[in-house]
Amino acid sequence: MTLDALPPHQGGAEQLARLLAQALLAGHWQPGDVFPRELDLGKHFAVSRNQVRNALTSLTAAGLLERTAGRGTLVREMGDWHLLDPLMSEWMTGLVNLDPQLVRAIYAFRFSAEPIVAGLAAQAAQAEDIERLESAFAGMESSAGSVDSRAEHAEYDVAFHDATYRASHNLVWRQMGHLLRPSIMALIHRSQHHTDTLDDSLTRHRQVLDAIRSRDASAAETAAREVLRRTAIDLGIVS
């Protein structure tokens, strides 16, 4: 990918790091690719060498790049990316065109984790947790009928999953839900672009809500797994 394909840059090193990170997360450069030189980045964006170095330092700290004397800067393997780094979550916020390989990796994690979280929520949810889930689901229902409301629907969908993580009342899972929020949002936006109706998704989310409300951990795990099976279909991971 050439630098000409990137959007214009405004701001300081943090904004430049975000711009470059989002290009990497979208797959514009692949693992093993040589990343543009400091000189070329500075010239293209009309910024100082110091600003470029600070931006690249952030990308390197997040595991996206490897800088080696004599070899230049290379894109690291995706397995080395610090996806749960708060800075990475910040860069992922608002990004919907994630690299397909990254989409599959995030999905695989969610498929293994979220049924467990739903089961814990069914055992630990308190009245305020149920209220959050019900409120999020009501928002999903009210915004499901119009294509123009898809962005609003996605927000409620993310709120539903966030409420499930919170309802587990497990400190680690709650923090994980917070860190995963941008990636969950990205997958929801992406999956919605591949389906004409959200009726089936609503039915599956309702089953999660009903199972948690009934304190049926086994049913909650099964229902959460079925939500994610639908997500896999909408993402094109399975047919």
N, C-alpha and C positions, 0 to 999 in steps of 0.2 A: 504494500500500500504506500502511496506517496503522501507527503504532507499536504499536498494540495487538496486532498479529499477531506481534510479535517475542517471543522468550523473555525471561524476566527477566534482569537484569544483576546480577552480583556481582563485586566487585573494583574495580580502578582503571582508568585511562585505556587501558592496553594491552588489558584484557579487553573494554572497551567498543568499542575499535577493531575487535577480532576479531569481536565480535557483529555490528556494523554492516557490516563487510567481507563476512562470510559471507552476510548478507542481500543485499548487492549482487551477489556472485558467484552466488547462487541466482536472480537475476533479479527480486527483489522490487521493485526500482526499475530502470527502464530508462534507457538513455542519453538525455539531454535532459530527464529528469524533474527537477523541483525537489526537492531533498533537504530534510528537516525542519530547521527553524531551531534554532540553539543553545538558545534559550530553551525550545522545545518538547521537545528532547531532554533537557535538564536536568530539566525538570519531570516528564517521563514516567519517567525512570530514577532520579529523586531523587538526582541527583549535582550537583556544583558546575559552574559555568560554565567554570572552568579545566580540569576533567577532560574536559568535552565538547570544548573547544578543542584540547586535546592529542590526543584521539582523532581529531578531524577533520583535524588536521595530518598525522597518520600516513596517513590515507586519501587526503589530497591528494598527499602525497609519493609514494604508490604509484600515482598516476595515476587513481584511481577517481573523485575529485571535483575540481571546479573552483570555487574560491571567488572571487567578484568583487564588489567594492563596488557596491552599488546593484542588483545582480541576485540576490544571495543565493548559495546553493550548488547547483550543478547536477551531475548524474551525467554523467561524460565518456563519449565514444564508446569502445567496447570496444577499438578499435585503439590508444587512448592508454593503456590499462592496462599496468602494468609486470608482466606475468605471470611473468617470470623473476626478479623481485625476491625475495630470500630471505624477506622479511616476507610477501609474497604467498603464497609456498609454505607458510609456517607457517599462514596463515589458511585455506588450502585443505585442510590436513591434516584428515582425518576428515569432510570435506564430500562428500556423495554426490549431492545434488540440485542440481548445477550448472545454470546457465542453458543451455538447449538450443543457443543460438548459440555459447556458450563451449565446449560439448562438441564442436560441429562444428569450431571453430577449433583446439582441442587435437588432435582426431583428424587434421585435415588436416596439421598439423605432424608428428605421429608417422608418418603414412603416407609423408611425403617423407623423413623422417630415419632411421627405424629400419631400413629395409632397408640403407641405407648403413652404419649402425653394425654390423649383423649381418655384412655383408661384411668390414668391417675386423676384426671379432672372429675371423672364420674365418682371417684371415691372421696375427693377432697373439696369439691366445689361448695361454696357457701352461697347464701342468698344473693349477695351482690354480684357474685360471679355468674349466676344464672341470669340475673337481670342484664348484665353486659352481653351475654350470649344472645339473649332474646332480643335486645335492642339492635345488635348487629344483624341478626337474621331478619328482623322486621325491615331494616334498611335494605338488605339484599332483595327482599320480596318487592318492596316499593320501587326499586330502581331496575328491576330485571326486565321489564316489558319493552323498554325503548333502547334502541342502539345508541341514541344520543346520551343515554344515562350510563353507559358502560364504565366510564371513569369513576363515577359516583359509586356504582355497584362494586367495582374493584376495591374501593376504599372500605366499604362495609364488609366485603369478603375478607380482606386482610384483618379488619377489626375482629371478625369472628374467630379467626385462627389465633390472633393475639390473645383474645379472651380465653381461649382454650388453654394456651400455654400458662396464662396467669392463674387459671382455675386449678392447675395442678398443685399449686402452693409448694412447688419445689423451686428453691432459689436458682439452681443451675438451669433448669428448663425455662424458667421465666426470663433469665438473662439471655438464653439461647434464642427464645422467641423474639426478644427485642433486637438482637443482632441479625436475625434472619428476616426481619420485616421487609427490608428493601428487596431481597431476593425473592421472597414470597410474592410481593407486589409485582415484580418483573414477570414471574411465571404466570400470575393471574392475568395480567394484561396480555401476555402472549397467547395464552390459551383461549381468551375471549375472542381473539381475532379469527379463530378457526372454528367457531360454532355460531349457528344462527339463533339458537334458543338456549336459554339458561334454565329451562324447566327441570331437566334431569339433575343438574347441579344443585338446584334448590331442594329437590327431593332428598338428595343424599346429605346435604347439610342439615336439613330438618331431622333426619334420622340420628345424626350426631347429637344435635341439641336434645332430642327426646331421650336418648340413651343416657346422657349426662344428667339430665333432669331426673331421670328414674334411678340414678345411681347404679346403673348396670355397666360395669367396667368392660365386660366381655363384648357387649353389644356396642359400646362406644368405640372400642378398638376396631371392630368389624366395620362399623359405619364410617369411621375415619379412613380406613383402608379403601372403602368403596368410593369416597370422595376423591381420593388420589388416583384411583383407577380411571375415573372420569377425566381427571386432569391429564393423565397420560394419553388418553384418546385425543383430547383437544390439542395437546402439544404435538401430536403425531409420533409419539414415542412408541405406541402400539396402535394397531388398527382395530 
